[in-house]
């Protein structure tokens, strides 16, 4: 089975209305549709663009972003239904029990919406935005197979991707948002590591551009990529497609799931099959 995926390098820029945001999102969605994509990935925190509607006298803060949740969800549900695509609508900040969570949203073509809260949150999210980490992880069933959504920092923790693969996920979608080269490469290198360790595809993208009046979103460094295991019959560098750094662009690639099954069975290395589970039984008791 093959899956065609697109990933959006979302160009953050100041806007004046929700309609401006909707038009920009529709541009990317329609572009992906023209390429025949079945899954479209938007980046983490791209809805912070809505906060740029504030001004110097009345700036909007992260605490006000959940107020846009209904509009955001209705917009992307409509996109998914109209185009027949699965849309990973990046992440959006929601409020539950008076707490803020950074939540990835999966919009199905039938109008269903599923959520995956970010599990590992960064010091900025904790100290500056007073966010809470998610406490549950799930795999999403689609008519093209099982997928997982792990947001940015989540991909830097190998255990959670092992869990995703063990539960049957062949594709990991990673919406990301990084503000400099260090953060970008941490996410990018660990995406490659997770693809090699688990013999899965990883689709990653990030925000680009700048929001000049939104705290902690003034700098963005991003690039979309479709990452594969490093083995024949995949590209030697494990990169099926990638965008131009920090450009406003969308990339598209076909994921052949049968190739994953092939390398897991008889690849140059069989990292998933050869993991030493006999030595992992007490891993949680090891400290250091």
N, C-alpha and C positions, 0 to 999 in steps of 0.2 A: 504493500500500500504506500502511496505517496501523498504527502501533504504539502500544499503550497502556502508558505508563510511570508508575511511582510512585516517589517519593523520600521517604526517611524522615529527619525531623529527630530524630535519636536522643537521647533524654533520658538523659544520664549521671547515675547516682546510685549511691551505695554499695550493694553487694550482699554477701550472706553465702555464696553457693554458686554453682556453675556452673548449677544448676537455675534459680536466679533469673534469670541471664543468658538461659538458653534460653527461659524463659517470656516475658520481655520481647521477645526477638527474634520468637518465634512470634506474639505479639500484632500486631506490625507486618506480618509476612508474611501472616497471615490477613486483616488489614484490606485489604492490597493485593489479595489474592485476591478478596475480596468486591467490590472495585471493578473486577474483571476485568482487572487489570494483566497484561501479558506480560513486563515487565522491572521489577525492583525494585532501587533503589539505596540502599545503606547508606553512612554516612560513613566517612571516614578515621579510623583509631585508635579506633574504637568498642569494639574488644575490650580496650582498656586498662581497661574497666570490671571485667574479671576481676582486675586488680591490687588493686582496692579490698577484696578479701577478706582482705588482710593487715590487721594492726592496728599500733598505735603501737609495740608491742614487737617485732613481726616484720613490718615493711612489705615488700610485694612490690615488686620493681623490674622495669624493662623487660627485663632479662636473663632473667627468669623467664617472660615472656609466651610465648615459643616453646614452652614446655612444655604449653600448651593447644592447640597446633595441630591435633592429631588430633581432639580433641573438637569444636573449632570447625568443622573441615572436615566431619566426620560429621554434625553438626547441620544445617549449611546444605545439604549434599548431600541430606539427607532432606527438608528443606523444598522444595527445587527439584523433586525427584522427585514428592513428594506433591501439590504444587500445579500442576505443569506450567509453572512460570514460570522465566525466566532471572533469577537473583539475583546482582547485583554485591554481594558480601558485604563492602562497605567495604574496609578494609585490615586486615591482621593482621601482626604482626611475626614473622618466621620466622628460623631460623638455618641457614646453609649454610657449610660449611667454617669453622666457629667465628666467622662474621661475621653481624651482624644486618642484615636487609633489611625495608623497609616494602613489603608486597606486597598488591596488589589481587587479589581472587579472583573469578572468574566461575564460577558453578555452573549447569550446564545441566540441563534437565528429564530428560535421559537418564542423569544421574549423573556425567557428565564434569566435571572441574574444570580450569580454565585459570588461569594466573597472569600478572600484569604488575607487575613491581617498579617502584617509584617511581624516576624517572630523575634528577630534580633534587631534592636534599635540602637542607633548611634548616640554618642554623647550629645551632639547638637540636638537631636530629637528629644532627648531627656532633659537637658539643662536649659535649652532655649525655648522649646516648644511644649514642654511638659507632657510628652506623649507616653502612652503605655504600650507594652509589647503584647502581641497576640498570644493566645494560650492554646491554640489548636491548629493542627495541620491536616490537610486533606488532599486527596487526588481527585481530579475532575474527569468524569466520563464524558466523552464526546463521540459522535458518530465516526470519528477518525482515530479513535483510540484514547488512551489515558494520558493526561498531561498534569504537570504540577506548575505552580506559580510561586516563585521564591524571589522576594524583592531585595535587590541591591546587596546590602550587608548579609542577608540570609545565605547568599551563594558562597560566602567565605567560610562557611561551617560545613565540613564534609559529611557529618553524620546525617543532616537533614536530607541531603541529596541521596545518600544511601537508602534512607527510608523511602524516598520517592520512587527510586528504582525498584526496591523490594516490593512495593505496592503496585508495580506494573507500569509506571510512567516511563515513556520513551522520549518525551520532549519536555524540557524544562524551560519555561518562559521566565525571563529575569528583567523586569522593569527596573531601571536604575536612575539615579540622579547623583552626579559627583561634580564637585566644584573646582577640582584641580587635577593635574596629571597623576599625583600620588593615588588619590582615591580612584580615579578612572582605572589605572593599571592594577590596583588591588582587585577590583571587581573583574576586570578582563582576564587577568592571569588565573584567577580562581575558577572562572567559567571554563577555561581550557582544562584545568585540573579535574573539575567535576565531570567533564565530558570523557576524559581519558579513564578516570577511575571507574566510572559506571557504564561506559560505552553507551552514552545517550547523546542526543542533540541538545544544545543549549542555544536559545535565541535570546539575545540581550540587546537592549537599547538604552539610551540616556537622553537627557535634556541638553539642548544647546541654546546659545543666545543669552539674554540677560533681562531681568526685571529690575529696573533702576530704582523702584520705590518699594520693593518687597525685601524685608530683612532675610538674609541667608539664601537668597535666590538671585543675587546680583552677579554671581559668577557661575558658569556651567561649562563643563568639559565633557563631551560625549561623542559616542560613535556606536552605531548599530552593527551587529555581527551575527552571523549564523555559524555556530561552532560545532565541529564534528569530532569524533574520536580520531586519533592520529594513527591511522592504519590504512593499508590498501583495503578497500577501493575509494577511500576518502582523500581529499587534498592533503599533501604532505604536512602542511602547516596547520591542518585542522580548521581551516577557514573556508567555508563554502561561499560566503558573501560578506562584504563589509562596506560601510559607507565611508564618505570622506569626513575626516575629523572636523567636528564643529560646524558642519554645513547643514542647511535645511534640505533634508533628503529622506527618501524612503527606499529600502532595499527589499528584494524579493528573491526567494530561493525555494526549490523543491526538496523536501526531506523524504528520502526513501527508507521506510522503516525496515524493509527486508534486508538492507545492508547492515543494520544494527544487529539483526538476528544472526546474520552470516558471520560477522566478526566476533560476536560473543561465542559462537560455536567453534570457529576454526580460524581466528585471526592470528596475526603474528604474535600477539599476546592476547590473553583472555582474562583481563583484569577482574571482570565481574565474577567469573567462575572460579578464579584462583585466589580470591580473598580468603584469609585464614580465619574463618569464623570460629574455629576451635580455640583460637587465642583471644577472641574478643568477648568471651562470656563475662569476664570481670572487668571490662574496660571502665565501667562507670565508677569503680572503686579506686581507680588510679588517679592520684593527684600530682600536680607538678606544674 
